[in-house]
Structure formats: C-alpha cells, structure tokens
Amino acid sequence: NRYFLTLIDDYSRYCQIFFIASKDLTFDKIRKFIEQSENQFGKRLKILRTDRGGEFVNKRMQTYFDNKGILHQLTAPYTPEQNGVAERKNRSLMEMARCMLYDADMHIKFWAEAVNNANYIQNRLLSAAVNVTPFELWFGKSPNLSHVRIFGAAAYVHVNKQKRRKLDDVGVKCNLVGYADDSKAFRLLN
C-alpha cells in the first residue's frame, strides 16, 4: 500500500487507520468505518470533516453522505491548519513510526507496520485533549497494556509437532511488528 487514511473521532480522539493502494479506495474504507461504528455503538455519524482532495470530494461520496444524512464539512483550499487534528495525528504517527523503524533497525518497507503499531499505542496513551485514553472513551473501558512489547523485539513462534521432524527447531525466531486487529495475537515478521 502507498497511502494510509486516518479517521479520528473528534470527541474521544480515537483513531482508526486504513491502508490503501490508491486513493480511489478511500470511499470503501470510509463507508466501512461508518457502518461498523454505527453497528458497534448504535450511534450515527453526524459530521465528517475532510480536506478538498479528490478522494473526498466526488459524486459517489456525496451521494452516500446525502443518503445517510451526514454533513460533509470541507476545509478552505490550501489551509491544512483547519484540519489540524488530522494533520497533527498524521505527523505524530509518522514521527513515531520513523523512530520505531530506526530503533528496531528495520527496513523502511515496513513503514505500514510501524504506523499501524504507532496508532495502536497512541490510542492507548493519555491524550491532553481529553484527559483520558482515546481507547477508554471509544470503548468505555480502560485499556489493558500487559501484552504491549517493543516494536521489532525478538519473538519466537512455536512450530506444531505435525509440522516438524524429530530434531527440527520447536520455535522460529521472528520480530514483533504489532498486534492483530481481528484476533488476540501478535503480528510477527519472519
């Protein structure tokens, strides 16, 4: 993927990230986020604020927003400061990801894993804007941080008996690159 899309809840500052290969996939990711959020929390999105990029300002997107009753606010041209929360989030995610890649001595091609991990951590850190963690406001419970490990740290994956011979290694050395979204597991790089 070449891009990432950050969607930030203004109340909690909880951020979800979607990685996309091209900007024309933005609509599908925004629709997925809106429908999933409405289903999970029973609340409807009222306003979505974006810049005037072509991925946000198009007939397909506007039709969807009109049908859902969502007000689409646009920033003035050439004024990224009007969308300051998103701009600052993107900057802090990239800075954190850059530091994690450097510290782990990992190649830059793993930027998406680093950004995803940075977002995971930032959602679970105290935010000056809301005085609690974004995770806590979004999900209504305190985050459990007992599983958090250093990005790029050595990790070993157990090899099942059925997949090894008598003298083969029982574990494979990998590097931790994050946390799975859809299961209770780590994301590891072999």
Disulfide bonds with the S-S distance in Angstrom:
none
